[in-house]
Amino acid sequence: MKSRKYLSARGLGTLLLICATSPQINMAQVVSREIDTVAAVIDSSESQGIARAAQARFERRRIRYFPLILGSANGACDERIGRFCYWYDEGDWYPRPELVEAEELREELLSLLDSIQALVPGDDWLLGQRVWYLSEARRWEEALEAARSCGTAEPWWCAALEGFSLHGLERYIEADRAFSIAIDRMDNEQSLRWRVPRWIMDDDGQNALKEAATLSSEALDNLLERLWMLADPLYLVEGNDRKTSHYARWTVAKIREEAENPYRISWGNDLDELTIRHGWELGWNRTSDAGFTTVEHVIGHKHPEGRDYMPPGKMLNTPSLAAPGDLRADVERPRSLYAPAYAPVLLPMEGQVAFFPRGSRVVVVGTHFLPDDTTRHVGHDHPIPWLDPGTQDGMLDRAGIFLVPLDGARTKSAQIMGHTEGALSLEVPSGSYVLSTETWSPRKHRAGRLRMEFESQPVPEDVASLSDILMLRPSSNEPKVLAAALPQALKKAEILTGQTFAIAWEVSGLGFRSETLLFEVSVSPINRGVLRQIGEFLRITKPARPLRLSWEEPGPLSPGLLFRYLNLDLPDLKAGKYEVRMVLKTVGRADAVSARVFSVQER
């Protein structure tokens, strides 16, 4: 899914006439003959006024250099937030290079702000504007230097600006530390406002956060820790950039609340909410209504590849309520949007996941591959700046499987470098986990992810337990154990018409007694068409008969794992969805059943 959006604020006048002359600066000169220097003594309040006037003038003047869109910005809003009309589909907009004239205006402003900051080193507003406009110019290292040279500014504000700059530099672990310092140094009211992400959560999430906040600070801390763990876009990337982006957005809102903005309206709660939910603007347009009027609109654009990474609120207190797909980052009407700088195109990855219970432990297998880029701009004849390799050029592709225990224990992971396709496995104690299988191509700025919650119950060692079915490429060298089968795993449960495939499974809990095992394998179509279902009901057409295969074999003589592999050659399967089903029958035990849905695609 791609969520696109833009904001529109109606212009406050019919025409802006901006005076470009510099303000008069009243100063006294002190001449020192010993060092032959002229020092300018400026009243601090006057210098602050000069800085604010220059910042307001810059925002007014640069509007003329925004790309002009012909036509009107009027129309039904997807969402109305305060004074703003919000759309989730902005068509083919993409960030264009800023005009040189606008860059020069910003450089003039920065030079003036730098000069005045030297005279008023402890001014929080000046420091914030310098860091902000350096970030706009993509001069993140200089922004960090400015934040760290904060003089006598408020300590929490210095730390917040440092965290913002580190986030922009993609140094997320350091950014998190800086923001933690800022939060600790804030007053309680502001700290709670920044920490509790009420605007970006659904109703269930907001209720869970309110309940935790009323219980104790420890309860709130634990809930927020789970929330940000679930929201982290890729565990492959160190740090939690969705968390630091939240605090970076609050920092931007604070920077801009007492400054002029391109919308030419005062900062308010609506702009706070829009910034926290969807981030700051990456580009601008201006447009005029059709006809004889000269009323002008300013349109702010967020990232074209923003997705909602926040978990559904029901998962915060009861993760077992999660449904398949709840952690997919592609909802239609998102509460918040975010695009990781390292992989703005982060797509659902429908690989295979299979669980192999082994008594009090379980082996989890996950396949991974880099999904094809199906986003709107792919193939368009224009630059796609967010896919420029940049500093990630030359970085190795990578993939990983991660199991995050919901009891707060340490995360288990297995990772591989240099590949984006394959299968990985982990063995962990039975319990409740968040599973995330991931792949990332830094050079392509693209990633794939399958994330889900699962719970595995321990099984008594003498109780027969049938694993999931894992689909494989057929091999003349039949694997004898699960680990040997993993290199043959299909990247997803999908084959082409006429394609042979294999399946593998495990049985644990055998060998404690002498017994005969009866295996039954069947393949049958699912999701039949409506006409066929009616025909079968009226007995006009015969129901499709599943393909079946069964055999008996003696059980193992001693306790251990039983691994089995089977080639399936089914050339007559037509395109559609099917289920391969495995049943294990033994005397004195309940039948054990495992099934996997797969699809057949036309060649």
C-alpha positions in Angstrom: 0.0 0.0 0.0 1.1 3.5 -0.6 -0.4 6.4 1.4 0.0 9.8 -0.2 -1.2 13.0 1.2 -1.0 16.7 1.3 -2.1 19.6 3.4 -3.8 22.7 2.2 -4.1 26.0 4.0 -5.9 28.8 2.2 -3.8 31.9 1.8 -4.5 34.8 4.1 -4.3 37.4 1.4 -4.8 37.9 -2.3 -1.2 38.9 -3.0 2.0 38.9 -0.9 4.2 41.9 -1.5 7.4 41.2 0.4 10.0 43.9 1.1 13.5 42.6 0.6 15.3 45.4 2.4 17.2 44.6 5.6 16.0 46.1 8.9 17.9 49.0 10.4 20.1 47.8 13.3 20.8 50.3 16.0 24.1 49.6 17.7 26.8 51.3 19.6 30.5 51.0 18.5 33.3 50.6 21.0 36.7 51.3 19.6 39.7 49.7 21.2 43.0 51.2 19.9 45.1 48.4 21.6 43.7 45.7 19.3 42.3 47.9 16.6 38.9 46.2 16.7 35.4 47.5 16.4 32.9 45.6 18.5 29.1 45.8 17.9 27.1 45.9 21.1 23.5 44.9 20.4 20.7 44.7 22.9 19.7 41.0 23.2 15.9 41.6 22.9 16.6 43.7 19.8 18.8 41.1 18.2 16.1 38.4 19.0 13.6 40.6 17.2 15.8 41.0 14.2 16.2 37.2 14.0 12.5 36.6 14.3 11.8 39.2 11.6 14.4 37.6 9.3 12.9 34.1 9.8 9.4 35.4 9.0 10.7 37.2 5.9 12.4 34.1 4.7 9.2 32.0 5.0 7.2 34.6 3.1 9.7 35.1 0.4 10.4 31.5 -0.4 6.8 30.8 -1.2 7.3 32.4 -4.6 9.8 29.7 -5.4 7.4 26.8 -4.7 6.4 24.9 -7.9 3.1 26.2 -9.2 0.2 23.8 -9.7 -2.5 24.9 -12.1 -6.0 24.4 -10.9 -7.7 24.4 -7.5 -6.9 22.6 -4.3 -10.5 22.5 -3.4 -12.3 19.2 -3.0 -13.6 16.7 -0.5 -11.1 16.0 2.3 -10.2 12.5 3.3 -9.8 13.8 6.8 -10.3 17.2 8.3 -7.9 18.1 11.1 -8.5 21.5 12.6 -8.0 24.1 9.9 -6.5 21.6 7.5 -7.9 19.5 4.7 -6.0 16.2 4.4 -5.8 13.8 1.4 -4.2 10.3 1.4 -3.8 10.2 -2.4 -1.7 12.9 -3.9 -1.2 11.3 -7.3 2.2 11.4 -8.8 3.9 14.0 -6.7 7.5 13.5 -5.8 10.1 15.7 -4.2 11.8 18.0 -6.7 15.1 19.8 -6.2 14.7 23.2 -4.5 15.3 26.2 -6.7 18.7 27.9 -6.2 17.0 31.1 -5.2 15.3 29.4 -2.3 18.6 27.8 -1.2 20.3 31.2 -1.3 17.6 32.8 0.9 18.1 30.0 3.4 21.8 30.5 3.4 21.3 34.2 4.1 19.0 33.4 7.0 21.4 30.9 8.5 24.3 33.4 8.3 22.3 35.9 10.2 21.1 33.4 12.8 24.6 32.2 13.3 25.8 35.7 13.9 23.0 36.6 16.4 23.4 33.2 18.2 27.0 34.2 18.9 25.7 37.3 20.7 22.8 35.4 22.5 24.3 31.9 23.0 21.5 30.7 25.4 18.5 31.5 23.2 16.5 28.3 22.8 14.4 29.7 19.8 17.5 30.8 17.9 19.2 27.4 18.4 16.1 25.5 17.3 15.8 27.6 14.1 19.5 27.0 13.2 19.2 23.3 13.7 15.9 23.2 11.7 17.1 25.1 8.7 20.4 23.2 8.6 18.3 20.0 8.5 16.1 21.4 5.7 19.4 21.9 3.7 20.3 18.3 4.5 23.4 19.5 6.5 22.8 17.1 9.3 26.3 17.0 10.6 26.3 20.8 11.0 22.9 20.6 12.7 24.4 18.1 15.2 27.4 20.4 15.8 25.0 23.3 16.4 22.9 21.2 18.8 26.0 20.2 20.8 27.2 23.8 20.9 24.1 24.9 22.7 25.7 27.3 25.2 23.4 28.1 28.1 20.2 26.9 26.4 17.8 24.7 28.4 19.6 21.3 28.9 16.5 19.3 27.8 16.2 21.3 24.7 19.9 20.8 23.8 19.4 17.0 24.2 16.2 17.0 22.1 17.9 18.9 19.3 20.9 16.5 19.5 18.5 13.6 19.2 16.7 15.1 16.3 20.0 15.6 14.4 21.2 12.1 15.2 17.9 10.7 13.9 18.5 12.6 10.7 21.9 11.1 10.5 20.3 7.6 10.9 22.3 7.1 14.2 19.3 5.7 16.0 20.8 4.2 19.1 22.6 7.5 19.9 19.4 9.4 19.0 17.4 7.3 21.5 19.9 8.0 24.2 19.8 11.8 23.6 16.0 11.8 23.6 16.0 9.8 26.9 18.1 12.5 28.4 15.7 15.2 27.1 12.7 13.3 28.5 14.3 13.0 31.9 15.1 16.7 32.1 11.6 17.9 31.0 8.9 18.7 33.5 6.4 15.9 34.1 3.6 17.3 32.1 5.6 17.8 28.9 7.4 14.5 29.4 4.1 12.7 29.5 2.8 14.5 26.5 5.9 13.5 24.4 6.1 9.9 25.7 2.4 8.9 25.3 1.7 8.7 21.6 -2.0 9.2 21.8 -2.4 10.7 18.3 -0.8 7.8 16.5 -2.7 5.0 18.2 -6.2 3.6 17.5 -9.0 3.8 20.1 -7.9 0.5 21.8 -4.3 1.8 22.0 -5.3 5.1 23.5 -7.4 3.3 26.1 -4.6 1.0 27.0 -2.2 3.9 27.4 -4.6 5.8 29.6 -5.2 2.7 31.8 -1.5 2.1 32.1 -0.8 5.7 33.0 -3.3 5.6 35.8 -1.9 2.4 37.2 1.7 3.3 37.7 4.8 4.7 35.9 6.1 1.2 35.7 3.0 -0.1 34.0 3.2 2.8 31.4 7.0 2.1 30.9 6.3 -1.6 30.2 3.5 -0.8 27.8 5.5 1.8 25.9 8.4 -0.7 25.6 6.1 -3.2 24.0 4.5 -0.6 21.7 7.8 0.6 20.3 9.1 -2.9 20.0 6.1 -3.8 17.8 6.5 -0.5 15.8 10.2 -0.9 14.9 10.2 -1.2 11.1 13.2 -3.5 10.8 15.0 -5.4 13.5 17.8 -5.8 11.0 18.6 -2.2 11.5 20.2 -1.2 14.9 18.1 1.0 17.1 14.4 1.8 16.8 13.9 4.6 14.2 10.1 4.6 14.5 10.5 5.5 18.2 13.2 8.2 17.6 11.1 9.6 14.7 8.3 10.2 17.2 10.5 12.3 19.4 12.1 14.0 16.4 8.6 15.0 15.3 7.9 16.5 18.7 11.1 18.4 18.5 10.1 19.8 15.1 6.7 20.8 16.4 8.4 22.7 19.3 10.9 24.4 16.9 8.1 25.6 14.7 5.4 26.6 17.2 6.8 30.1 17.7 8.1 30.6 14.1 6.5 31.6 10.9 5.6 28.7 8.5 4.8 28.5 4.8 1.1 28.0 5.5 1.1 31.6 6.7 -1.0 30.7 9.8 -0.2 30.5 13.4 1.0 27.2 14.8 -1.8 25.3 16.6 -2.9 22.0 17.9 -3.8 20.8 14.4 -0.3 21.3 13.2 1.0 19.6 16.3 -1.2 16.6 15.5 -0.3 16.5 11.8 3.4 16.7 12.5 3.3 14.0 15.2 1.2 11.7 13.1 2.7 12.1 9.7 6.0 13.9 10.1 7.2 17.2 8.7 6.9 18.3 5.0 9.4 17.1 2.4 8.2 19.5 -0.3 5.8 22.3 -1.2 3.5 23.5 -3.9 1.4 26.6 -4.4 -1.8 26.8 -6.4 -4.5 29.3 -7.2 -8.2 28.9 -7.6 -9.4 28.8 -11.2 -11.1 31.9 -12.4 -10.4 35.6 -11.7 -9.5 35.2 -8.1 -5.9 35.4 -6.9 -6.5 33.5 -3.7 -3.5 31.3 -3.2 -3.1 28.0 -1.5 0.0 26.4 -0.1 0.3 22.6 -0.2 2.7 20.7 2.0 3.7 17.2 1.0 4.8 14.3 3.3 6.9 11.3 2.2 5.2 9.5 -0.8 6.1 6.1 0.7 4.8 6.6 4.2 3.3 3.6 5.9 1.7 2.9 9.3 4.0 0.9 11.5 2.1 1.3 14.7 0.6 -1.9 16.1 -3.2 -2.3 16.7 -4.0 -1.3 20.3 -5.5 -4.7 21.1 -2.0 -6.2 20.9 -0.6 -4.0 23.7 -2.3 -5.8 26.6 -3.3 -9.0 24.8 -1.0 -9.9 22.0 -2.8 -13.2 21.5 -5.7 -11.2 20.0 -3.6 -10.3 17.0 -5.0 -11.5 13.7 -2.9 -12.4 10.7 -2.0 -9.2 8.9 -2.3 -7.0 12.0 1.3 -6.1 11.8 1.4 -5.4 8.1 2.5 -1.8 7.5 0.0 -0.9 4.8 -3.4 0.1 6.2 -5.8 2.1 4.0 -6.6 4.9 6.5 -3.5 5.0 8.7 -3.4 6.8 12.1 0.2 7.7 11.3 2.7 7.5 8.5 6.5 7.0 8.4 9.1 6.1 5.8 12.4 4.7 7.1 15.3 6.5 5.4 17.2 3.3 4.9 14.2 1.5 3.2 11.3 3.8 2.3 9.9 1.0 0.2 9.2 -1.6 2.9 6.7 -4.1 1.5 4.8 -7.2 2.8 6.8 -10.4 2.3 4.5 -13.4 2.1 7.1 -16.1 2.8 6.6 -19.5 4.4 6.6 -19.8 8.2 6.6 -23.3 9.7 6.7 -24.4 13.3 8.4 -27.7 14.4 7.5 -28.5 18.0 10.0 -30.5 19.9 8.7 -31.1 23.4 9.4 -28.0 25.5 11.0 -26.2 22.6 10.1 -25.3 19.1 12.0 -24.7 15.9 10.7 -21.8 13.8 11.5 -21.7 10.1 11.0 -18.6 8.0 11.7 -18.0 4.3 12.7 -14.6 3.0 13.0 -12.8 -0.3 13.1 -9.2 -1.6 9.6 -8.3 -2.8 9.2 -6.7 -6.2 8.8 -2.9 -6.1 5.1 -2.4 -7.0 4.8 1.1 -5.7 3.4 3.9 -7.8 6.5 5.6 -9.0 8.5 2.6 -10.1 9.0 2.8 -13.9 8.0 6.5 -14.0 10.2 8.8 -16.1 11.4 11.0 -13.3 13.9 10.9 -10.5 13.0 9.0 -7.4 15.2 10.6 -4.8 14.3 8.3 -1.9 15.7 5.4 -3.9 19.1 7.0 -4.5 21.7 4.6 -3.0 23.6 7.5 -1.4 25.7 6.4 1.6 24.2 2.9 1.4 25.8 2.1 -2.0 28.1 -0.8 -1.5 26.4 -2.1 1.7 25.7 -5.8 1.6 22.2 -7.2 1.3 21.0 -9.0 4.4 18.2 -11.0 5.9 17.2 -12.2 9.3 14.7 -14.1 11.4 13.9 -12.6 14.9 11.9 -14.0 17.8 11.0 -11.4 20.5 9.7 -13.0 23.7 6.7 -11.1 25.0 7.8 -11.7 28.6 10.6 -9.3 28.0 13.4 -11.8 27.7 16.2 -11.3 25.2 15.5 -11.4 21.5 16.8 -14.4 19.5 17.9 -13.9 16.0 19.7 -15.5 13.0 21.1 -13.3 10.2 22.8 -13.7 6.9 24.8 -11.2 4.8 25.1 -11.0 1.1 21.7 -12.6 0.2 18.1 -11.5 0.1 16.5 -14.9 -0.6 16.6 -18.2 1.4 15.4 -19.7 4.7 16.6 -19.3 8.3 15.6 -21.1 11.5 15.7 -20.6 15.2 15.1 -23.0 18.1 13.6 -21.4 21.3 11.7 -22.5 24.4 8.0 -22.7 24.0 6.2 -19.5 24.7 4.7 -16.3 23.3 6.8 -14.4 20.7 6.7 -11.8 18.0 8.2 -13.4 14.9 9.7 -11.2 12.2 11.3 -12.5 9.0 13.1 -9.7 7.2 15.2 -8.9 4.1 16.8 -5.6 3.2 18.7 -4.3 0.2 20.4 -1.1 1.3 21.5 -0.2 -2.2 17.9 -0.4 -3.5 16.4 1.2 -0.3 13.9 -1.6 -0.3 13.0 -4.2 2.3 10.5 -7.0 2.9 8.9 -8.1 6.2 6.6 -10.7 7.6 5.7 -10.0 11.2 3.3 -11.9 13.4 2.6 -13.0 16.9 2.6 -16.7 17.8 2.3 -18.8 20.9 3.8 -22.3 21.2 2.7 -24.6 24.0 5.1 -27.2 25.4 4.2 -30.8 24.5 4.9 -33.8 26.7 7.8 -35.7 25.4 5.8 -38.9 24.8 2.9 -37.2 22.9 3.1 -37.4 19.1 3.3 -33.9 17.6 3.1 -33.2 13.9 4.9 -30.1 12.6 3.8 -27.7 9.9 4.4 -28.6 6.3 7.3 -26.9 4.5 7.2 -26.7 0.7 10.5 -27.3 -1.0 12.1 -27.6 -4.4 12.5 -31.3 -5.3 15.9 -32.7 -4.9 17.5 -36.0 -6.1 19.5 -35.9 -2.9 16.8 -36.4 -0.3 17.4 -34.5 2.9 17.4 -36.6 6.1 17.0 -33.8 8.6 15.3 -30.4 8.7 18.5 -28.4 8.5 19.5 -30.1 5.3 16.1 -29.3 3.8 16.2 -25.5 4.4 18.3 -24.6 1.4 15.6 -26.2 -0.8 12.7 -24.3 0.7 10.4 -22.4 -1.7 10.5 -18.7 -1.0 6.7 -18.7 -0.8 3.9 -21.2 -0.9 3.5 -20.9 -4.7 4.3 -23.0 -7.7 3.8 -22.7 -11.5 1.4 -24.9 -13.5 3.2 -28.2 -14.1 5.9 -27.6 -11.6 6.9 -30.4 -9.3 7.5 -29.7 -5.6 8.3 -31.4 -2.4 7.1 -31.3 1.2 8.9 -31.9 4.4 7.6 -32.4 8.0 8.6 -33.7 11.4 7.0 -35.8 14.1 8.2 -35.6 17.7 7.1 -37.7 20.7 7.6 -41.1 19.0 9.7 -44.1 20.0 8.4 -44.5 23.5 6.4 -47.6 22.4 6.0 -49.9 19.5 3.5 -48.6 17.0 2.6 -48.3 13.3 2.2 -44.9 11.7 -0.3 -44.2 9.0 0.3 -41.1 6.9 -2.3 -39.6 4.6 -1.5 -36.8 2.2 -4.1 -35.0 0.1 -4.2 -32.0 -2.2 -7.5 -30.3 -2.9 -8.7 -27.0 -4.4 -10.1 -24.3 -2.2 -12.0 -21.0 -3.0 -13.9 -22.6 -5.8 -15.9 -20.2 -8.0 -19.5 -19.4 -7.2 -20.8 -21.1 -10.3 -18.9 -24.3 -9.5 -20.2 -24.3 -5.9 -23.8 -23.9 -7.2 -23.3 -26.7 -9.8 -21.9 -29.0 -7.1 -24.9 -28.2 -4.8 -27.4 -28.9 -7.6 -25.3 -32.0 -8.6 -24.9 -30.7 -12.1 -21.1 -30.9 -11.8 -19.2 -33.4 -9.7 -17.2 -32.1 -6.8 -13.4 -32.0 -7.4 -11.9 -35.1 -5.8 -8.8 -34.5 -3.7 -5.6 -36.2 -4.8 -4.7 -38.7 -2.0 -1.7 -40.7 -1.1 -1.3 -42.9 2.0 1.2 -45.4 3.5 2.1 -47.2 6.6 5.5 -47.5 8.3 6.8 -48.7 11.7 7.4 -46.1 14.3 11.0 -45.4 15.5 12.4 -47.9 18.1 13.8 -45.2 20.4 12.7 -41.7 21.3 13.7 -39.0 18.8 12.6 -36.9 15.8 11.1 -38.4 12.7 11.8 -36.3 9.6 10.1 -37.1 6.3 10.4 -35.8 2.8 8.0 -36.4 -0.1 8.2 -35.3 -3.8 4.8 -34.4 -5.4 4.4 -34.4 -9.1 1.0 -33.0 -9.9 1.1 -31.8 -13.6 -2.7 -31.4 -13.9 -3.1 -28.7 -11.2 -4.7 -25.7 -12.8 -4.1 -22.1 -11.6 -5.8 -21.5 -8.3 -5.5 -22.0 -4.6 -5.0 -25.4 -3.0 -4.5 -27.1 0.3 -2.0 -29.8 1.0 -3.1 -31.7 4.0 -1.2 -34.2 6.2 -2.9 -36.6 8.7 -1.0 -38.9 11.0 -2.9 -41.8 12.5 -1.7 -44.1 15.3 -3.6 -46.5 17.5 -4.5 -45.1 20.8 -3.7 -41.5 19.9 -5.9 -38.7 18.4 -5.2 -37.9 14.7 -2.6 -35.2 14.2 -3.3 -32.9 11.3 -1.2 -30.3 9.5 -2.1 -28.3 6.4 -0.6 -25.6 4.1 -2.5 -23.4 1.6 -0.5 -22.8 -1.6 -1.3 -21.2 -5.0 -0.6 -22.3 -8.5 0.2 -19.6 -11.0 0.0 -19.8 -14.8 3.4 -20.0 -16.5 
